[in-house]
């Protein structure tokens, strides 16, 4: 049996967010966290796999964002500490 992929994986492809995409990327991170937390209620192993997948896909997706405001760093830190 194969496990279903989360819907957030398509939103975190390499280079998905340009240099002005910090607000959109932060929103997508929050949505991915909400999805992982929802799955965690029923299947904690699948949620853990989703958290690892999020971390793997996150770095290539946000590498071009201008992080001078610190917004994306805050969103990533919150994602790592809260749920992923």
PyMOL Python script that loads the backbone (N, CA, C, O; Angstrom):
from pymol import cmd

cmd.read_pdbstr("""\
ATOM      1  N   UNK A   1       0.847  -1.184   0.000  1.00  0.00           N
ATOM      2  CA  UNK A   1       0.000   0.000   0.000  1.00  0.00           C
ATOM      3  C   UNK A   1       0.885   1.237   0.000  1.00  0.00           C
ATOM      4  O   UNK A   1       1.818   1.333   0.796  1.00  0.00           O
ATOM      5  N   UNK A   2       0.603   2.169  -0.871  1.00  0.00           N
ATOM      6  CA  UNK A   2       1.378   3.402  -0.920  1.00  0.00           C
ATOM      7  C   UNK A   2       0.688   4.469  -0.085  1.00  0.00           C
ATOM      8  O   UNK A   2      -0.538   4.511   0.016  1.00  0.00           O
ATOM      9  N   UNK A   3       1.487   5.307   0.494  1.00  0.00           N
ATOM     10  CA  UNK A   3       0.947   6.381   1.327  1.00  0.00           C
ATOM     11  C   UNK A   3       0.661   7.598   0.454  1.00  0.00           C
ATOM     12  O   UNK A   3       1.431   7.898  -0.459  1.00  0.00           O
ATOM     13  N   UNK A   4      -0.431   8.296   0.722  1.00  0.00           N
ATOM     14  CA  UNK A   4      -0.750   9.475  -0.085  1.00  0.00           C
ATOM     15  C   UNK A   4       0.225  10.610   0.204  1.00  0.00           C
ATOM     16  O   UNK A   4       0.654  10.798   1.343  1.00  0.00           O
ATOM     17  N   UNK A   5       0.569  11.360  -0.828  1.00  0.00           N
ATOM     18  CA  UNK A   5       1.423  12.519  -0.644  1.00  0.00           C
ATOM     19  C   UNK A   5       0.573  13.678  -0.135  1.00  0.00           C
ATOM     20  O   UNK A   5      -0.611  13.776  -0.455  1.00  0.00           O
ATOM     21  N   UNK A   6       1.169  14.533   0.641  1.00  0.00           N
ATOM     22  CA  UNK A   6       0.466  15.715   1.113  1.00  0.00           C
ATOM     23  C   UNK A   6       0.277  16.701  -0.024  1.00  0.00           C
ATOM     24  O   UNK A   6       1.034  16.688  -0.995  1.00  0.00           O
ATOM     25  N   UNK A   7      -0.707  17.539   0.091  1.00  0.00           N
ATOM     26  CA  UNK A   7      -0.940  18.513  -0.969  1.00  0.00           C
ATOM     27  C   UNK A   7       0.099  19.614  -0.954  1.00  0.00           C
ATOM     28  O   UNK A   7       0.262  20.316  -1.952  1.00  0.00           O
ATOM     29  N   UNK A   8       0.811  19.784   0.157  1.00  0.00           N
ATOM     30  CA  UNK A   8       1.791  20.856   0.239  1.00  0.00           C
ATOM     31  C   UNK A   8       3.044  20.587  -0.589  1.00  0.00           C
ATOM     32  O   UNK A   8       3.779  21.524  -0.903  1.00  0.00           O
ATOM     33  N   UNK A   9       3.305  19.341  -0.949  1.00  0.00           N
ATOM     34  CA  UNK A   9       4.554  19.024  -1.637  1.00  0.00           C
ATOM     35  C   UNK A   9       4.673  19.716  -2.995  1.00  0.00           C
ATOM     36  O   UNK A   9       5.777  20.076  -3.403  1.00  0.00           O
ATOM     37  N   UNK A  10       3.580  19.904  -3.685  1.00  0.00           N
ATOM     38  CA  UNK A  10       3.627  20.570  -4.987  1.00  0.00           C
ATOM     39  C   UNK A  10       3.949  22.052  -4.859  1.00  0.00           C
ATOM     40  O   UNK A  10       4.435  22.660  -5.812  1.00  0.00           O
ATOM     41  N   UNK A  11       3.692  22.630  -3.720  1.00  0.00           N
ATOM     42  CA  UNK A  11       3.936  24.062  -3.520  1.00  0.00           C
ATOM     43  C   UNK A  11       5.378  24.364  -3.128  1.00  0.00           C
ATOM     44  O   UNK A  11       5.782  25.527  -3.110  1.00  0.00           O
ATOM     45  N   UNK A  12       6.149  23.344  -2.817  1.00  0.00           N
ATOM     46  CA  UNK A  12       7.530  23.544  -2.399  1.00  0.00           C
ATOM     47  C   UNK A  12       8.510  22.892  -3.373  1.00  0.00           C
ATOM     48  O   UNK A  12       9.304  22.036  -2.983  1.00  0.00           O
ATOM     49  N   UNK A  13       8.452  23.295  -4.629  1.00  0.00           N
ATOM     50  CA  UNK A  13       9.410  22.802  -5.607  1.00  0.00           C
ATOM     51  C   UNK A  13      10.606  23.763  -5.653  1.00  0.00           C
ATOM     52  O   UNK A  13      10.504  24.900  -5.193  1.00  0.00           O
ATOM     53  N   UNK A  14      11.706  23.318  -6.191  1.00  0.00           N
ATOM     54  CA  UNK A  14      12.932  24.117  -6.221  1.00  0.00           C
ATOM     55  C   UNK A  14      12.698  25.445  -6.947  1.00  0.00           C
ATOM     56  O   UNK A  14      12.161  25.468  -8.055  1.00  0.00           O
ATOM     57  N   UNK A  15      13.098  26.526  -6.326  1.00  0.00           N
ATOM     58  CA  UNK A  15      12.959  27.852  -6.918  1.00  0.00           C
ATOM     59  C   UNK A  15      11.535  28.350  -7.030  1.00  0.00           C
ATOM     60  O   UNK A  15      11.253  29.223  -7.852  1.00  0.00           O
ATOM     61  N   UNK A  16      10.646  27.829  -6.240  1.00  0.00           N
ATOM     62  CA  UNK A  16       9.230  28.172  -6.351  1.00  0.00           C
ATOM     63  C   UNK A  16       8.945  29.633  -6.007  1.00  0.00           C
ATOM     64  O   UNK A  16       8.009  30.225  -6.543  1.00  0.00           O
ATOM     65  N   UNK A  17       9.741  30.210  -5.122  1.00  0.00           N
ATOM     66  CA  UNK A  17       9.479  31.569  -4.666  1.00  0.00           C
ATOM     67  C   UNK A  17      10.640  32.471  -5.044  1.00  0.00           C
ATOM     68  O   UNK A  17      11.799  32.176  -4.750  1.00  0.00           O
ATOM     69  N   UNK A  18      10.308  33.580  -5.704  1.00  0.00           N
ATOM     70  CA  UNK A  18      11.319  34.548  -6.105  1.00  0.00           C
ATOM     71  C   UNK A  18      11.783  35.385  -4.934  1.00  0.00           C
ATOM     72  O   UNK A  18      11.431  35.114  -3.786  1.00  0.00           O
ATOM     73  N   UNK A  19      12.566  36.389  -5.222  1.00  0.00           N
ATOM     74  CA  UNK A  19      13.168  37.165  -4.149  1.00  0.00           C
ATOM     75  C   UNK A  19      12.155  37.965  -3.349  1.00  0.00           C
ATOM     76  O   UNK A  19      12.451  38.364  -2.222  1.00  0.00           O
ATOM     77  N   UNK A  20      10.973  38.213  -3.892  1.00  0.00           N
ATOM     78  CA  UNK A  20       9.939  38.947  -3.154  1.00  0.00           C
ATOM     79  C   UNK A  20       8.835  38.026  -2.635  1.00  0.00           C
ATOM     80  O   UNK A  20       7.736  38.495  -2.340  1.00  0.00           O
ATOM     81  N   UNK A  21       9.100  36.753  -2.520  1.00  0.00           N
ATOM     82  CA  UNK A  21       8.061  35.797  -2.176  1.00  0.00           C
ATOM     83  C   UNK A  21       7.983  35.407  -0.716  1.00  0.00           C
ATOM     84  O   UNK A  21       7.412  34.365  -0.395  1.00  0.00           O
ATOM     85  N   UNK A  22       8.534  36.203   0.174  1.00  0.00           N
ATOM     86  CA  UNK A  22       8.578  35.770   1.579  1.00  0.00           C
ATOM     87  C   UNK A  22       7.190  35.669   2.196  1.00  0.00           C
ATOM     88  O   UNK A  22       6.936  34.749   2.973  1.00  0.00           O
ATOM     89  N   UNK A  23       6.286  36.587   1.871  1.00  0.00           N
ATOM     90  CA  UNK A  23       4.940  36.527   2.447  1.00  0.00           C
ATOM     91  C   UNK A  23       4.187  35.285   1.974  1.00  0.00           C
ATOM     92  O   UNK A  23       3.557  34.594   2.774  1.00  0.00           O
ATOM     93  N   UNK A  24       4.254  35.005   0.678  1.00  0.00           N
ATOM     94  CA  UNK A  24       3.574  33.831   0.129  1.00  0.00           C
ATOM     95  C   UNK A  24       4.199  32.541   0.665  1.00  0.00           C
ATOM     96  O   UNK A  24       3.484  31.600   1.007  1.00  0.00           O
ATOM     97  N   UNK A  25       5.522  32.497   0.738  1.00  0.00           N
ATOM     98  CA  UNK A  25       6.187  31.307   1.259  1.00  0.00           C
ATOM     99  C   UNK A  25       5.823  31.079   2.721  1.00  0.00           C
ATOM    100  O   UNK A  25       5.596  29.939   3.127  1.00  0.00           O
ATOM    101  N   UNK A  26       5.765  32.145   3.517  1.00  0.00           N
ATOM    102  CA  UNK A  26       5.387  32.009   4.925  1.00  0.00           C
ATOM    103  C   UNK A  26       3.963  31.478   5.046  1.00  0.00           C
ATOM    104  O   UNK A  26       3.674  30.658   5.918  1.00  0.00           O
ATOM    105  N   UNK A  27       3.079  31.943   4.174  1.00  0.00           N
ATOM    106  CA  UNK A  27       1.695  31.450   4.177  1.00  0.00           C
ATOM    107  C   UNK A  27       1.648  29.963   3.819  1.00  0.00           C
ATOM    108  O   UNK A  27       0.917  29.194   4.443  1.00  0.00           O
ATOM    109  N   UNK A  28       2.425  29.564   2.819  1.00  0.00           N
ATOM    110  CA  UNK A  28       2.456  28.153   2.410  1.00  0.00           C
ATOM    111  C   UNK A  28       3.040  27.275   3.507  1.00  0.00           C
ATOM    112  O   UNK A  28       2.618  26.130   3.671  1.00  0.00           O
ATOM    113  N   UNK A  29       4.002  27.793   4.257  1.00  0.00           N
ATOM    114  CA  UNK A  29       4.576  27.036   5.376  1.00  0.00           C
ATOM    115  C   UNK A  29       3.513  26.823   6.447  1.00  0.00           C
ATOM    116  O   UNK A  29       3.391  25.727   6.994  1.00  0.00           O
ATOM    117  N   UNK A  30       2.748  27.861   6.745  1.00  0.00           N
ATOM    118  CA  UNK A  30       1.666  27.728   7.734  1.00  0.00           C
ATOM    119  C   UNK A  30       0.632  26.707   7.270  1.00  0.00           C
ATOM    120  O   UNK A  30       0.154  25.901   8.069  1.00  0.00           O
ATOM    121  N   UNK A  31       0.284  26.734   5.989  1.00  0.00           N
ATOM    122  CA  UNK A  31      -0.678  25.767   5.450  1.00  0.00           C
ATOM    123  C   UNK A  31      -0.137  24.337   5.545  1.00  0.00           C
ATOM    124  O   UNK A  31      -0.877  23.414   5.885  1.00  0.00           O
ATOM    125  N   UNK A  32       1.142  24.156   5.247  1.00  0.00           N
ATOM    126  CA  UNK A  32       1.747  22.824   5.338  1.00  0.00           C
ATOM    127  C   UNK A  32       1.743  22.337   6.777  1.00  0.00           C
ATOM    128  O   UNK A  32       1.467  21.164   7.029  1.00  0.00           O
ATOM    129  N   UNK A  33       2.044  23.214   7.724  1.00  0.00           N
ATOM    130  CA  UNK A  33       2.003  22.839   9.137  1.00  0.00           C
ATOM    131  C   UNK A  33       0.608  22.420   9.560  1.00  0.00           C
ATOM    132  O   UNK A  33       0.440  21.438  10.283  1.00  0.00           O
ATOM    133  N   UNK A  34      -0.391  23.164   9.111  1.00  0.00           N
ATOM    134  CA  UNK A  34      -1.771  22.816   9.445  1.00  0.00           C
ATOM    135  C   UNK A  34      -2.129  21.439   8.882  1.00  0.00           C
ATOM    136  O   UNK A  34      -2.807  20.653   9.544  1.00  0.00           O
ATOM    137  N   UNK A  35      -1.678  21.153   7.673  1.00  0.00           N
ATOM    138  CA  UNK A  35      -1.951  19.849   7.064  1.00  0.00           C
ATOM    139  C   UNK A  35      -1.261  18.726   7.841  1.00  0.00           C
ATOM    140  O   UNK A  35      -1.850  17.670   8.071  1.00  0.00           O
ATOM    141  N   UNK A  36      -0.022  18.960   8.239  1.00  0.00           N
ATOM    142  CA  UNK A  36       0.715  17.952   9.003  1.00  0.00           C
ATOM    143  C   UNK A  36       0.047  17.704  10.352  1.00  0.00           C
ATOM    144  O   UNK A  36      -0.077  16.558  10.785  1.00  0.00           O
ATOM    145  N   UNK A  37      -0.380  18.772  11.013  1.00  0.00           N
ATOM    146  CA  UNK A  37      -1.039  18.625  12.314  1.00  0.00           C
ATOM    147  C   UNK A  37      -2.365  17.881  12.184  1.00  0.00           C
ATOM    148  O   UNK A  37      -2.732  17.107  13.069  1.00  0.00           O
ATOM    149  N   UNK A  38      -3.084  18.111  11.087  1.00  0.00           N
ATOM    150  CA  UNK A  38      -4.354  17.421  10.856  1.00  0.00           C
ATOM    151  C   UNK A  38      -4.123  15.926  10.663  1.00  0.00           C
ATOM    152  O   UNK A  38      -4.865  15.105  11.202  1.00  0.00           O
ATOM    153  N   UNK A  39      -3.104  15.575   9.901  1.00  0.00           N
ATOM    154  CA  UNK A  39      -2.778  14.170   9.669  1.00  0.00           C
ATOM    155  C   UNK A  39      -2.297  13.515  10.963  1.00  0.00           C
ATOM    156  O   UNK A  39      -2.560  12.336  11.204  1.00  0.00           O
ATOM    157  N   UNK A  40      -1.599  14.275  11.786  1.00  0.00           N
ATOM    158  CA  UNK A  40      -1.035  13.740  13.032  1.00  0.00           C
ATOM    159  C   UNK A  40      -2.112  13.195  13.963  1.00  0.00           C
ATOM    160  O   UNK A  40      -1.853  12.264  14.725  1.00  0.00           O
ATOM    161  N   UNK A  41      -3.309  13.756  13.913  1.00  0.00           N
ATOM    162  CA  UNK A  41      -4.399  13.280  14.767  1.00  0.00           C
ATOM    163  C   UNK A  41      -4.779  11.835  14.478  1.00  0.00           C
ATOM    164  O   UNK A  41      -5.243  11.120  15.366  1.00  0.00           O
ATOM    165  N   UNK A  42      -4.582  11.403  13.228  1.00  0.00           N
ATOM    166  CA  UNK A  42      -4.986  10.051  12.849  1.00  0.00           C
ATOM    167  C   UNK A  42      -3.816   9.106  12.617  1.00  0.00           C
ATOM    168  O   UNK A  42      -3.927   7.907  12.871  1.00  0.00           O
ATOM    169  N   UNK A  43      -2.696   9.635  12.136  1.00  0.00           N
ATOM    170  CA  UNK A  43      -1.553   8.779  11.816  1.00  0.00           C
ATOM    171  C   UNK A  43      -0.260   9.541  12.079  1.00  0.00           C
ATOM    172  O   UNK A  43       0.195  10.323  11.243  1.00  0.00           O
ATOM    173  N   UNK A  44       0.322   9.307  13.240  1.00  0.00           N
ATOM    174  CA  UNK A  44       1.511  10.069  13.633  1.00  0.00           C
ATOM    175  C   UNK A  44       2.734   9.720  12.785  1.00  0.00           C
ATOM    176  O   UNK A  44       3.597  10.572  12.573  1.00  0.00           O
ATOM    177  N   UNK A  45       2.820   8.487  12.302  1.00  0.00           N
ATOM    178  CA  UNK A  45       3.951   8.095  11.448  1.00  0.00           C
ATOM    179  C   UNK A  45       3.887   8.833  10.116  1.00  0.00           C
ATOM    180  O   UNK A  45       4.900   9.337   9.631  1.00  0.00           O
ATOM    181  N   UNK A  46       2.717   8.894   9.535  1.00  0.00           N
ATOM    182  CA  UNK A  46       2.538   9.622   8.275  1.00  0.00           C
ATOM    183  C   UNK A  46       2.819  11.110   8.471  1.00  0.00           C
ATOM    184  O   UNK A  46       3.403  11.749   7.596  1.00  0.00           O
ATOM    185  N   UNK A  47       2.413  11.661   9.598  1.00  0.00           N
ATOM    186  CA  UNK A  47       2.689  13.067   9.891  1.00  0.00           C
ATOM    187  C   UNK A  47       4.189  13.307  10.023  1.00  0.00           C
ATOM    188  O   UNK A  47       4.694  14.324   9.549  1.00  0.00           O
ATOM    189  N   UNK A  48       4.897  12.398  10.653  1.00  0.00           N
ATOM    190  CA  UNK A  48       6.348  12.529  10.784  1.00  0.00           C
ATOM    191  C   UNK A  48       7.023  12.471   9.416  1.00  0.00           C
ATOM    192  O   UNK A  48       7.964  13.219   9.152  1.00  0.00           O
ATOM    193  N   UNK A  49       6.541  11.581   8.549  1.00  0.00           N
ATOM    194  CA  UNK A  49       7.079  11.515   7.188  1.00  0.00           C
ATOM    195  C   UNK A  49       6.809  12.822   6.440  1.00  0.00           C
ATOM    196  O   UNK A  49       7.660  13.301   5.689  1.00  0.00           O
ATOM    197  N   UNK A  50       5.639  13.388   6.645  1.00  0.00           N
ATOM    198  CA  UNK A  50       5.309  14.663   6.025  1.00  0.00           C
ATOM    199  C   UNK A  50       6.192  15.794   6.532  1.00  0.00           C
ATOM    200  O   UNK A  50       6.580  16.672   5.761  1.00  0.00           O
ATOM    201  N   UNK A  51       6.511  15.780   7.815  1.00  0.00           N
ATOM    202  CA  UNK A  51       7.383  16.808   8.393  1.00  0.00           C
ATOM    203  C   UNK A  51       8.787  16.717   7.798  1.00  0.00           C
ATOM    204  O   UNK A  51       9.399  17.736   7.479  1.00  0.00           O
ATOM    205  N   UNK A  52       9.289  15.498   7.652  1.00  0.00           N
ATOM    206  CA  UNK A  52      10.607  15.315   7.045  1.00  0.00           C
ATOM    207  C   UNK A  52      10.590  15.771   5.593  1.00  0.00           C
ATOM    208  O   UNK A  52      11.529  16.419   5.132  1.00  0.00           O
ATOM    209  N   UNK A  53       9.538  15.438   4.879  1.00  0.00           N
ATOM    210  CA  UNK A  53       9.398  15.845   3.484  1.00  0.00           C
ATOM    211  C   UNK A  53       9.344  17.367   3.364  1.00  0.00           C
ATOM    212  O   UNK A  53       9.934  17.939   2.448  1.00  0.00           O
ATOM    213  N   UNK A  54       8.645  18.017   4.277  1.00  0.00           N
ATOM    214  CA  UNK A  54       8.578  19.480   4.269  1.00  0.00           C
ATOM    215  C   UNK A  54       9.965  20.075   4.438  1.00  0.00           C
ATOM    216  O   UNK A  54      10.337  20.983   3.694  1.00  0.00           O
ATOM    217  N   UNK A  55      10.733  19.589   5.388  1.00  0.00           N
ATOM    218  CA  UNK A  55      12.070  20.113   5.614  1.00  0.00           C
ATOM    219  C   UNK A  55      12.961  19.879   4.392  1.00  0.00           C
ATOM    220  O   UNK A  55      13.752  20.747   4.023  1.00  0.00           O
ATOM    221  N   UNK A  56      12.831  18.710   3.767  1.00  0.00           N
ATOM    222  CA  UNK A  56      13.636  18.411   2.582  1.00  0.00           C
ATOM    223  C   UNK A  56      13.306  19.348   1.423  1.00  0.00           C
ATOM    224  O   UNK A  56      14.207  19.774   0.700  1.00  0.00           O
ATOM    225  N   UNK A  57      12.050  19.667   1.239  1.00  0.00           N
ATOM    226  CA  UNK A  57      11.625  20.486   0.108  1.00  0.00           C
ATOM    227  C   UNK A  57      11.714  21.988   0.390  1.00  0.00           C
ATOM    228  O   UNK A  57      11.713  22.794  -0.540  1.00  0.00           O
ATOM    229  N   UNK A  58      11.790  22.356   1.635  1.00  0.00           N
ATOM    230  CA  UNK A  58      11.735  23.761   2.015  1.00  0.00           C
ATOM    231  C   UNK A  58      12.953  24.553   1.553  1.00  0.00           C
ATOM    232  O   UNK A  58      12.803  25.632   0.978  1.00  0.00           O
ATOM    233  N   UNK A  59      14.131  24.044   1.790  1.00  0.00           N
ATOM    234  CA  UNK A  59      15.350  24.788   1.476  1.00  0.00           C
ATOM    235  C   UNK A  59      15.467  25.113  -0.011  1.00  0.00           C
ATOM    236  O   UNK A  59      15.693  26.275  -0.348  1.00  0.00           O
ATOM    237  N   UNK A  60      15.324  24.145  -0.917  1.00  0.00           N
ATOM    238  CA  UNK A  60      15.411  24.504  -2.339  1.00  0.00           C
ATOM    239  C   UNK A  60      14.302  25.465  -2.790  1.00  0.00           C
ATOM    240  O   UNK A  60      14.505  26.251  -3.716  1.00  0.00           O
ATOM    241  N   UNK A  61      13.153  25.407  -2.151  1.00  0.00           N
ATOM    242  CA  UNK A  61      12.035  26.256  -2.564  1.00  0.00           C
ATOM    243  C   UNK A  61      12.234  27.713  -2.163  1.00  0.00           C
ATOM    244  O   UNK A  61      11.792  28.614  -2.876  1.00  0.00           O
ATOM    245  N   UNK A  62      12.891  27.955  -1.037  1.00  0.00           N
ATOM    246  CA  UNK A  62      13.004  29.335  -0.541  1.00  0.00           C
ATOM    247  C   UNK A  62      14.395  29.929  -0.716  1.00  0.00           C
ATOM    248  O   UNK A  62      14.664  31.007  -0.186  1.00  0.00           O
ATOM    249  N   UNK A  63      15.280  29.266  -1.438  1.00  0.00           N
ATOM    250  CA  UNK A  63      16.657  29.724  -1.523  1.00  0.00           C
ATOM    251  C   UNK A  63      16.826  31.078  -2.210  1.00  0.00           C
ATOM    252  O   UNK A  63      17.844  31.736  -1.994  1.00  0.00           O
ATOM    253  N   UNK A  64      15.889  31.509  -3.013  1.00  0.00           N
ATOM    254  CA  UNK A  64      16.018  32.786  -3.736  1.00  0.00           C
ATOM    255  C   UNK A  64      15.299  33.943  -3.059  1.00  0.00           C
ATOM    256  O   UNK A  64      15.284  35.054  -3.591  1.00  0.00           O
ATOM    257  N   UNK A  65      14.714  33.708  -1.919  1.00  0.00           N
ATOM    258  CA  UNK A  65      13.965  34.772  -1.232  1.00  0.00           C
ATOM    259  C   UNK A  65      14.920  35.734  -0.551  1.00  0.00           C
ATOM    260  O   UNK A  65      15.892  35.320   0.081  1.00  0.00           O
ATOM    261  N   UNK A  66      14.636  37.024  -0.685  1.00  0.00           N
ATOM    262  CA  UNK A  66      15.383  38.051   0.032  1.00  0.00           C
ATOM    263  C   UNK A  66      14.917  38.008   1.483  1.00  0.00           C
ATOM    264  O   UNK A  66      13.770  38.339   1.785  1.00  0.00           O
ATOM    265  N   UNK A  67      15.797  37.606   2.363  1.00  0.00           N
ATOM    266  CA  UNK A  67      15.401  37.407   3.756  1.00  0.00           C
ATOM    267  C   UNK A  67      15.854  38.537   4.666  1.00  0.00           C
ATOM    268  O   UNK A  67      16.044  38.325   5.864  1.00  0.00           O
ATOM    269  N   UNK A  68      16.029  39.729   4.119  1.00  0.00           N
ATOM    270  CA  UNK A  68      16.516  40.835   4.939  1.00  0.00           C
ATOM    271  C   UNK A  68      15.522  41.244   6.027  1.00  0.00           C
ATOM    272  O   UNK A  68      15.929  41.770   7.063  1.00  0.00           O
ATOM    273  N   UNK A  69      14.240  41.014   5.811  1.00  0.00           N
ATOM    274  CA  UNK A  69      13.242  41.371   6.822  1.00  0.00           C
ATOM    275  C   UNK A  69      13.179  40.349   7.953  1.00  0.00           C
ATOM    276  O   UNK A  69      12.722  40.661   9.052  1.00  0.00           O
ATOM    277  N   UNK A  70      13.635  39.140   7.685  1.00  0.00           N
ATOM    278  CA  UNK A  70      13.609  38.088   8.689  1.00  0.00           C
ATOM    279  C   UNK A  70      12.305  37.329   8.741  1.00  0.00           C
ATOM    280  O   UNK A  70      12.164  36.416   9.555  1.00  0.00           O
ATOM    281  N   UNK A  71      11.342  37.676   7.898  1.00  0.00           N
ATOM    282  CA  UNK A  71      10.019  37.036   7.928  1.00  0.00           C
ATOM    283  C   UNK A  71      10.098  35.558   7.586  1.00  0.00           C
ATOM    284  O   UNK A  71       9.461  34.730   8.237  1.00  0.00           O
ATOM    285  N   UNK A  72      10.877  35.227   6.570  1.00  0.00           N
ATOM    286  CA  UNK A  72      10.943  33.826   6.170  1.00  0.00           C
ATOM    287  C   UNK A  72      11.711  33.011   7.208  1.00  0.00           C
ATOM    288  O   UNK A  72      11.379  31.853   7.464  1.00  0.00           O
ATOM    289  N   UNK A  73      12.725  33.612   7.796  1.00  0.00           N
ATOM    290  CA  UNK A  73      13.468  32.919   8.852  1.00  0.00           C
ATOM    291  C   UNK A  73      12.591  32.622  10.051  1.00  0.00           C
ATOM    292  O   UNK A  73      12.687  31.550  10.648  1.00  0.00           O
ATOM    293  N   UNK A  74      11.736  33.571  10.406  1.00  0.00           N
ATOM    294  CA  UNK A  74      10.802  33.374  11.508  1.00  0.00           C
ATOM    295  C   UNK A  74       9.806  32.267  11.185  1.00  0.00           C
ATOM    296  O   UNK A  74       9.515  31.426  12.035  1.00  0.00           O
ATOM    297  N   UNK A  75       9.283  32.262   9.961  1.00  0.00           N
ATOM    298  CA  UNK A  75       8.314  31.243   9.563  1.00  0.00           C
ATOM    299  C   UNK A  75       8.941  29.850   9.568  1.00  0.00           C
ATOM    300  O   UNK A  75       8.318  28.890  10.020  1.00  0.00           O
ATOM    301  N   UNK A  76      10.164  29.737   9.070  1.00  0.00           N
ATOM    302  CA  UNK A  76      10.835  28.442   9.051  1.00  0.00           C
ATOM    303  C   UNK A  76      11.146  27.984  10.472  1.00  0.00           C
ATOM    304  O   UNK A  76      10.954  26.814  10.805  1.00  0.00           O
ATOM    305  N   UNK A  77      11.624  28.901  11.308  1.00  0.00           N
ATOM    306  CA  UNK A  77      11.912  28.550  12.699  1.00  0.00           C
ATOM    307  C   UNK A  77      10.656  28.077  13.413  1.00  0.00           C
ATOM    308  O   UNK A  77      10.689  27.095  14.156  1.00  0.00           O
ATOM    309  N   UNK A  78       9.566  28.763  13.193  1.00  0.00           N
ATOM    310  CA  UNK A  78       8.295  28.364  13.817  1.00  0.00           C
ATOM    311  C   UNK A  78       7.844  26.996  13.312  1.00  0.00           C
ATOM    312  O   UNK A  78       7.325  26.189  14.083  1.00  0.00           O
ATOM    313  N   UNK A  79       8.040  26.734  12.019  1.00  0.00           N
ATOM    314  CA  UNK A  79       7.646  25.440  11.455  1.00  0.00           C
ATOM    315  C   UNK A  79       8.473  24.310  12.067  1.00  0.00           C
ATOM    316  O   UNK A  79       7.940  23.241  12.363  1.00  0.00           O
ATOM    317  N   UNK A  80       9.739  24.538  12.251  1.00  0.00           N
ATOM    318  CA  UNK A  80      10.604  23.494  12.794  1.00  0.00           C
ATOM    319  C   UNK A  80      10.280  23.249  14.262  1.00  0.00           C
ATOM    320  O   UNK A  80      10.225  22.099  14.697  1.00  0.00           O
ATOM    321  N   UNK A  81      10.067  24.308  15.027  1.00  0.00           N
ATOM    322  CA  UNK A  81       9.840  24.129  16.457  1.00  0.00           C
ATOM    323  C   UNK A  81       8.423  23.674  16.778  1.00  0.00           C
ATOM    324  O   UNK A  81       8.226  22.940  17.746  1.00  0.00           O
ATOM    325  N   UNK A  82       7.431  24.088  15.995  1.00  0.00           N
ATOM    326  CA  UNK A  82       6.043  23.744  16.309  1.00  0.00           C
ATOM    327  C   UNK A  82       5.641  22.350  15.881  1.00  0.00           C
ATOM    328  O   UNK A  82       5.087  21.588  16.674  1.00  0.00           O
ATOM    329  N   UNK A  83       5.912  22.016  14.649  1.00  0.00           N
ATOM    330  CA  UNK A  83       5.297  20.781  14.197  1.00  0.00           C
ATOM    331  C   UNK A  83       6.133  19.919  13.293  1.00  0.00           C
ATOM    332  O   UNK A  83       5.938  18.705  13.244  1.00  0.00           O
ATOM    333  N   UNK A  84       7.028  20.493  12.600  1.00  0.00           N
ATOM    334  CA  UNK A  84       7.767  19.705  11.614  1.00  0.00           C
ATOM    335  C   UNK A  84       8.993  19.063  12.209  1.00  0.00           C
ATOM    336  O   UNK A  84       9.727  18.365  11.509  1.00  0.00           O
TER     337      UNK A  84
END
""", "prot")
cmd.dss("prot")
cmd.show_as("cartoon", "prot")
cmd.util.cbc("prot")
cmd.orient("prot")
